[in-house]
């Protein structure tokens, strides 16, 4: 008989919500490993970008500006009627 694991996980669609899931132990471990892999990649990129920005700021000429834009939320502009 397969052992079941009950856990909660964030789901992102057009909104973010917490869902309670029940999976076999093997499916849970696979899901957990995939999420940890994605997190480590994200963490590496975030730390690398932060270090690069700090380096650029330290040597920034007086007549230069840094513009940072974040498109992570995929916002869309909608014209109101």
N, C-alpha and C positions, 0 to 999 in steps of 0.2 A: 504494500500500500504506500502511495506517495505521500510524503509529509507535506502539509500545506503551511504556508507562511502568510500572515495578514500584515500588510504594511500600508503606509500612506505615501503618496507621491503627487507632486505638483503636475498639473496638466496645463499646457498652454495652447490655446486656440486663438480666438479673438479676445478672450479673457483668460485669466489664470485662476485655477481653482485646485483645491486639494481633493484627491480621490482616495478612497480606501480600496485596496486591491487584495485579492487572494490568488496566490500562484503556488505552484509546486516549489520545493526548495531549489531545484535545478533552474527553473525559470527565474526565480528571485535572484539567484547568484548571477545568472547571465545579465539580467537587467541592471543589477548593482555594478557589475564590472564595466558594462557599457557606459553607464552614467559617470563612474569614476574616471574612465578613460577620457570622456568628453570634458570633464572638469579639469583634469590635469592639463590637457591641451589649452583650454581657455585660460587657466592660471598662468601657464608659461607665456602665452601671448600678452596677457595683461601686464605681467611683470616686465617683459621685454619692452613693451611700449612705454611704460612708466619710466624705465631707466633711460630710454632713448630721449624722451621728452625732457627729463632732468638734464641730460647732457647738452641738448640743444639750448635750453634756457640759460645754462651757465656761460655759453659763448655767444649769446644773441647780441648782434650789433644794436646800437641805440635807435637806428632808423628802420628796424625790422619788427614785425608783429607776428605772433603765432595765433592762428585761428584753428580752433578745435570744433569739429562738428560730429555729432553722434546720430547715426541713422539706425541704431539698434532696435528701436521700437517700430520701425517701418510705418511712421505716421503718414497719413494721407490728408491732403487738404480737400475739403468739400465746399463748393460754393453754395451758400444758402439761398433759397428762393426768395 
